[in-house]
Each structure stands twice: as C-alpha cells, then as structure tokens.
Amino acid sequence: MCILLPCGMDKTVIGRFDKADFPALHLDDIAIKIDTGAYTSSIHCENIYENDGVLECTFLDEEHPLYNGKKFTFTDYDIVFVRSSNGIIQKRYQVISTIKIFNKVYKISLSLSSRQEMRFPVLIGRKFLTKKFMVDTELTDVSYNLKQQ
C-alpha cells in the first residue's frame, strides 16, 4: 500500500514488525522491528572484534538455526558512537549492507550490537525509513506477506 503525500512523493506503508532479506549477508526472512525512536539501524551480533583491518562477528538469531552463529567478516566498516535508549553512548562498528523489503533492494547502514535481551535481531531506525516509508503501528509483516503471495 502506498499513499500520496501532498508533496507528490509516494511512501510505502510499513508495520511495526516485518521480515526482510539481507542479500549481501545471505540472510533471508529475518525478523525486523521498526523503531522510529531509533536513528540508526542495528543487527544483533556477538564476538565482534577487529583483526588486522578485518572486522569479524557472529550473527545471532535463534529463530533461524541455519543462520544462528553464522560468522561474518567485513573489510569496509566504520566506528560510530550511538546513544542507546537509556542515554548511554556506546562505541559500535558500522557496516554498509543491503536489505530487501517490499521486493526492492536498498542500501542500509547497520551498527553491530549485542541485542541478546531483545526479541528482534534487527532494528530499523529513522535514518533508513526517512523518505521511503510511513509507519502504521497497527500493521505487521506487510512486506513478508506480499512476498508470500
């Protein structure tokens, strides 16, 4: 579903939860939480460390036994400082990847963070959502349901 805004710009309506593919990471149907209160997007990783200019980490998602514990390496990454919801500033690694949602592939910046206390392995923030999506909190799995049809 798209709505026409007064400025003539179409935006896709997304719900508060969905599932997305991350083609560059070879991850499919990963649960995502849409969080308009967060600026950046993040992905749940553990054992994050740098070794000779290579960033290594382990992806965690108990819902996906094929992916849970999958190791990733990145040679192109940045260090960013993110203020968490409790106000604490954390140093995190950030990578550029791709996300496939609503049958379209977008570039996305993902900070790597330990989200073991969180229900969703990926959090999608305003930086990604802006100018592309409108959030309807009554909806869930809009993109995933379209993909299944």
N, C-alpha and C positions, 0 to 999 in steps of 0.2 A: 504494500500500500504506500503510495506517495501522496503528499499534499502539496498544493501550490501555494507558496508564500507570496505575500504582497510584492516582494522584490522580484518575483518571477523565477525564483530558484527552487527547484524540486528537492525535497528531502525525503529519504526513506524513513518510515516509522519502524523503530526497533523497540522491543520489550525490555524488561529489566533483566532477564536471563535469556541466553541463547546458546547455540553451539556453533563453532566456527572451525574451519580448517586453517592450518598454518603450513602452506605448501613448501616454503623454504626449509622448514624444520621437519617436514614429513610427518606431521601430526594431523589427524582427521577427527572431526566431531568432538572437539574439546569444549567442555562447558565454560562459558564466559559469563561474567557478571558485569552489567553496565552500571558504572558508577559516576554520575555527573558531579559528585563531590570530589572526585579524584582528578587531578590534572593529567597525570601520566598513566600509561598502561603498564601492567606488570605481569610476569609469568612466574609461576612457582617453581623454583629450582633450589637445589641444595648442593653442598660441596662445591661452592663457587670459589675458584682460585685462578690466579694468573701464573703462567709458567712460560718464561722466555717469549713474551709477546703474544701468547695464546691464552685465551680465556676458556676455561673448562668448567662445566657444571652438569648436574644431573637433574633431569625433568622429573617431577613427581605428580602422579595422578592415579589414585587408587582405582578409579572407575575404568581405567584402561591398562590392563595387565601388559599389553604389548608395548606401551609407552612408559609405564611406571619404572623409573630407574634408568631411562634412556639417557645416554651421555651425549652432550653437545660440545663442540669446540667452535670458537669464533676468533678470527684474526682481526676483524674490524669491530671495535667496540669503544665506548667512552665511559668515563666515570662521571656520574651525576650525583647531586645532593637532593634528596627527596624528603619533604616534610610529611611524616606519617599522620594518620588521623588523630593520634594522641599528642601531636605537636613536636615530636622528637625528629630532628634532622638526621637522616641516615645517608651514608655513602653507599651508592649502588653502582653496579655495572649496567650499562645500557647497550642494547644491540638493535640493529635495524633488521626487520624481517618482513614477511608478508602475511596477510590474513585474507582468507576467502570467506566472504559473508554476502548473502543475497546474490550469490552466483557471480560476484565480482571480486577481483583480487586488488587489494590496497597495500601500500607500504605502511608499516607500523613500527614505531619505536617501542621497545619493551624493556623495562628495567627488570633485572633478575633479582628476585627476592624470595625469602623463605616465608611461605604463606601456609605453614602446616596447620595453623589454627583456623584457617579459612575453608569455607565449603567449596569455593570455586578456584581452580588452578590458574585462571586468567582473569584479570581485572581490566576492563576497558574504560579509560578516562576521557575527559573532555578534549584533550589535545587531538585524539583520533576522531572523536564524534563530531566535532565542530564542522559545520558547513556540509556535512554528509547525512546526518541522522537527526530525527526528532525522537525523543524517548517517551513512550506511553507505558507507565508503570503497571497498567492492568494486563499487559501482554507478556507472553513468554514464548520462546522458541519460534519466533516468526520466520527467521531465515532458515532454520533447520527444517521446519515443516514444509516450506516451499521446496527445499532440496529433496525431500522425501517424495514429493508428488511427481 
